[in-house]
Amino acid sequence: MRLPVRVTPKGGRDGLDGWALDAEDRPYLKVRVSAVAAEGAANAALLAFLAKTLKRPKSALRIVSGESARVKMVEVEGATEADFDLAFGVRP
């Protein structure tokens, strides 16, 4: 299952800022991480945060697009929409 995520690096803490809608009314998850966006540190922090929140091993998550962009598509092996809703709240 794929999860669209907008990441805010150097956000002061690792945490969830909830769901939002893009210009085409597609939901995406807003996450902030304390790591800086250099040498993949923010991406690693994002995957670690999502893995912990979803109670999955880090190896089950990977960024499939947007590696150097704020908006990323993260693939989570074995996850369902219900898993995302339970971990992050119901999508708008």
N, C-alpha and C positions, 0 to 999 in steps of 0.2 A: 504494500500500500504506500502511496506517495503522499507526502505532507508538504505543502508550501509554507515556507517560513521566511519572515522578514527579521533580520538580525541587526541589533544595535550593539556594535563593539564598544568597549570602554564605557559600558553602561553603569558602572559602579557596583554592580552585583550580578550574579547569575539568577535570572528569574523570568517569569512569564508575565507578559503584559496583555494577554487575552487575544481574542479573535478580532479581525477587522476585514473589511471588504475592499477589493481593488476597484479600479475604474470600471471593470466589467462585472461587478457584483460577485466575484469569486472570493471565497473566504481564504484567508491566510492567517497563520499564527504569528504573533509578535513576541519575540524573545530578546532579552538583553543579556549580554555576557560581560564580565569584567575584563576579559582578555582583550588585548589590542588586535587590530586587523593586520598583523604582520607575521609572515612566515607560517601562516595557517593556524596561528594560535586561537583566533576567534572561532574558526571552523571546528577545531578540536574541542573547544569549550562548549560549543553548541551541541555537538554530537554527544558529549559526555552528559550534558544537562538533559537532553531529550532521552537518552538511554536510561538515566536514573529515574526520570519522571515516568517513563513508560514501563519501567522494570524489565528492561531487555538488556542483553549484553551489547556493549559498544560495537561489537563485530556485526550485529544485525542491522546497523544503520550506516548509510553512506549518502554523500551528497552526489546527486546525479546531474544537477545543472546549477549554474550560478555560483560556482566555487569562489569567484572573486567579486561577486555582486552582493548587494544587501539582501535581495530576495533570492532564496535558494529553494530547490526542490530536494527534499530528503526522502529517501526510500527506506522504509522500515519493514524488514522481512517478518512475515507472519502476523502483522498488525491488521486490525480492522477499523472501520470508522467508529465503531462502538468503543474500541480501545482509546482512540483519540478523544472522543467525547468524554469518556470517563476521566482521562488524565488531564485534559485541558479545558473542559467545559464544553457545552453544546455549541456547535458552529452557528453563526447567524444565518 
